[in-house]
Amino acid sequence: MFVLSNSLKELPENLIGKVEIINGAITTVNIDLIKQGFKNLYIDGGQTIHSFLKEDLIDEIIITKVPILLGDGIPLFHKLDKQLKFKHVKTEIYNNNLVKSHYVRIR
């Protein structure tokens, strides 16, 4: 597992050997991970998602909606320089509560 951070310098002791800190430009990080053989990355966090979208590095999006309004946080989507189109693949409902929608990038 990787943690993308430009400020974190060391891991808590209980995560050493389980997690690796990576940093740098998003495109460089992406290329480095691909060179290491990683093909599918799970990207999370509003700012991180936006950074990957801005570089057009997202091929699939799975959005899970939970019916709780938190009122704070970083939005998943910010203004982008160009429009990115996605196609809806499927939507599933779990426990009559959570709604999970899957989209694939149209290139």
Residue pairs with C-beta under 8 A, 6 or more apart in sequence:
1 18
1 19
1 20
2 19
2 20
2 21
2 22
2 33
3 11
3 19
3 20
3 21
3 22
4 22
4 23
4 29
4 48
5 21
5 22
5 23
6 23
6 24
8 21
9 21
10 21
11 19
11 21
22 29
22 32
22 33
23 29
24 32
26 51
26 52
26 54
26 55
26 57
27 55
27 57
30 41
30 52
30 55
30 57
33 41
43 49
43 52
43 58
45 74
46 73
46 74
46 75
46 76
47 74
49 58
49 76
49 77
50 74
50 75
50 76
50 77
50 78
52 58
53 77
53 80
53 84
54 80
54 81
56 82
56 84
58 84
58 105
59 104
59 105
60 102
60 103
60 104
60 105
61 86
61 102
61 103
61 105
62 100
62 101
62 102
62 103
63 76
63 100
63 101
63 103
64 98
64 99
64 100
64 101
65 98
65 99
65 100
65 101
66 97
66 98
67 97
84 105
85 105
85 106
86 103
86 104
86 105
86 106
87 103
87 104
87 105
87 106
88 101
88 102
88 103
89 102
89 103
89 104
90 101
90 102
91 99
91 100
91 101
91 102
92 99
92 100
93 99
93 100
94 100
